[in-house]
Amino acid sequence: MRPNGRHTAGTSQLSALRVWAMGLLLLSAVAISPAPVRAAPSQAATATTHVYLLRGVLNIFSLGLDTIGARLQAQGIPVTVANFVSWSSLADEAATAYKAGRLKTIILVGHSSGATALPDMIAKLNQLGVPVKLAIGLDSVFKTKLSTGAERYINIYIGDGPGEPVRAAAGLRGRLDNVDVRGSGLGHISIDKNEAIQRRVIAEIDAAIARSRAPAAPVAEPGAPAGPRPARSAAAVPARN
């Protein structure tokens, strides 16, 4: 027997209600289940960390570093944003805090001439017996050689622009990564302001702070005899052509 129109309508409404109820249950399950969240650095780790951000020439073309600094401060990470010409006095400041026990993790970020100054700042800190956990350069504008290292040094540069890869000197200890972002549409003035670059910089900093619980590699005091070299030293990553 063919069902009448009233019965058919009732069946359709019941089916729609069942679909709606199942959808509501699925949405509830998604809302209740925990979403994967990237772990933020612990308060104890951030309290003994300091990030130094070095702007380039004229102090007006590296304002993306101010944005990065503000985001790090929102995570509770202390920062200093300054022009690259201050690198030597900032190294003295960091060394004093490190030797007083107020600082355990030192991270450096620079753009343009600020990136070019990073190897000099690292060398001075190493001479003062202070390790550098991480250094990130954004489009260093002059040929730069890294003779004494941070635990990790990341040089992000535009290979078909003014940026240059960082060269590793013989006997460099630490990891050096040259990352060529040519063809990405980035420019020398915009690289520090690019959202993807800023996210990567902050992610690398967060990861370095998370690793800071491990003991830092010892840094020889000036004039001290060199200790035995590790069995395997990380080599520089060649720039992508």
N, C-alpha and C positions, 0 to 999 in steps of 0.2 A: 504494500500500500504506500502510495506517495505521501509524504508528510505535508501538512498544510503550511502555509506561509508563516503562521504564528509560531509553530514549533521550530521551523527552520531559523527564525530570527532569534529565538531563545537559545538555540544551540550555538549560534554564532557569537552571541554575547558571552556565553559561558566560556567558549574557547578563548575569546579576547581577554576575559578576566584571568584565565589560567596563564596566558602568556605574560600579562602585566605582573601577576604575582611572582612568576618565575624570574622575570627581569628584576623585580624589586629585591628578591633574595640574592641574586647575583651581585647587584650593586652593594647590598649590605655586606656581603662577604669581602668584596674588594675594599670597602671602607674600613672594615675591621682588621684585615690582614695588614701587617706592618710593611711599609714601603722601604726599599733599600735606600739608606741615607749614608753619604760619605762621612766617615768619622772625622769630627773636628779635633784639632789638637787639644790635649788636656790643658786645664788651667795651670797646672804646675809647670808644664813644658813651655807654655807661652810666657809665663812670668819671668823666665830666665832666658828669653829669646829677644833679640833686637834685629830689626830689618832696616838697613841703611839704603835709601833710594837716591841715586845721584842723577840729577838733571844735566842736560847738555849745555851748550853755549847760550849765553844771554838769558838763561833761566826761564824762557817763555815757550820753548818748543817741546818740552817734555812733560806737559801737564797731565799726561796719562798716568805718570808715576804718582801724582797726587790722588788720582782715583784709586789706584792700586793700594796706596797707603791708607786711604779711608776705609776700604773694604777689609784690609788686614786689621785695622784698629777696631772695626766692628766685631771681629773675631776675638778681640782682646789681646792682639799681638802688638807690642810697642814698635813704633816706626820713627825714623827720622828722614825727612825729605830735604835735600840740600843741593846746591850747585856742585858740580864736579870739582871745582877748585878747592873745596873743603875736604877732599879725601884724606889728606895727611892728618889734619887735626881730628877728623872723625875716627881715624885709626887709633890715634893716641887715646881718645875718649873710650873707644871700645876696649882697648887693651887694659886701661885702668879699671874698668868695670869688670872685666873678665878676671883679672888677678885679685880683685877684691871679693870674688865669688858671687857678684850680683848678676853676672852674665855667663851663660854656658853655651849658647847657640848663636852664632853670628852669621847673618845672611846679607848678601850684597846684591843690589839690582841697579843697573845703570842703563841709560839710553844715550845714544850718539856719543858725544865726548865723555859722558858719564860712564858709558860702557868701556870706552878706551882706557879710562882711569882705573878700572877694576883690577887688572893685574898688578899695578903699582900699589894699590891699597892692600891687596892680598900679600904681596911681598913684604910690605912694611909690618903687617900683622904677624906674619910668620917670623920675621926677624925679632919681633917682640915676644915670641914664644906663644902666639895666640892662633889657634886653628880657625879656619873658616869652613862652616858646614856646607854652604851653597853660595854660588855666585851666578847671576843671570845677566848677560849683556844683550841689549837690543840694538842691533845695527851699529856696531862699533865702526867708526869712520876712518881709522888709520890701521895700518898693519900692526898687529899686536902679537907679542910672544909671551906665552905663559911659562915662566921659569920656575915659580914655586906655586903650588896648587892649593885650591880648595878641595874639600872632599869630592865635590862635583862642581863643574863649571859648564854652564850651558850658554852658548853663543848663538843667538837667533839673528840671522842677518839676511839681507836681500842681495842675492848673488849678482843680479844684473843692475844693481844700484850702487850707491856709495859704500855700502857695508862690506866688511872684510871678514874672512875666517880668522880665527885665532890659531896661531901656530904653537905647537908644543915644543918646548926646549928639551934638550937631552936630559934624561933622568927625572922628568916630571913625575911627581907622585900625585895621584888623584885622577879622577875621570874628567875628560874633556869631550864635550859633544858640540860639534858645529852643525847647526840646523839651518839649511838654506831654504828660504820661503819664497824664492823667485817664482813669478807666475801666479802669485796669490792675490795680486791687485793691491798689495800693501806698498806704501811709500815710506821714505825715511822719516817724514814728519808725522805720519799717521800710525806707524807700527805700535807705538806705546799706547795709543788710544783705541786700538782694535779690541773688540770684545773677546774674540777667541784667544788672542795673545794674552790679554789680561787674565782670562780664566786659566790659561796654562801656567802663567807665572805664579798665580795664587795657589794652584794645585801643587806645583813643584815645591813651593814654600811649605805648604801644609804637610806634604810628604816628608820633607827634610826635618821638620819639627817632630813629626811622629818617630823618625829614626833617631832623634837626638838622645833618646834614652840609652842607646848604645854608646860605649866610650869612644870619644873622638880620637883620631890618630894623633900620636904625640908629635909635637913640633919642637925641633931642636933649638935650643937657645943660641944666640949669636956666639960664634967661636967654639961651640961645643963640637966634639968629634961626631961625624955622621954615624948613625946606627946602621945595622944591617938592613939592606934593602929587602922588601918583601919578595917572596918567590915569584909572585906574578904582579906586575904593575899594569894598571889599566891604560891602554893606548888610546890616543885621540881618535875620535870617529872622523873619518874623512868627509869632507864637504861633498854634498851631492852636486853633480854637475847638471 
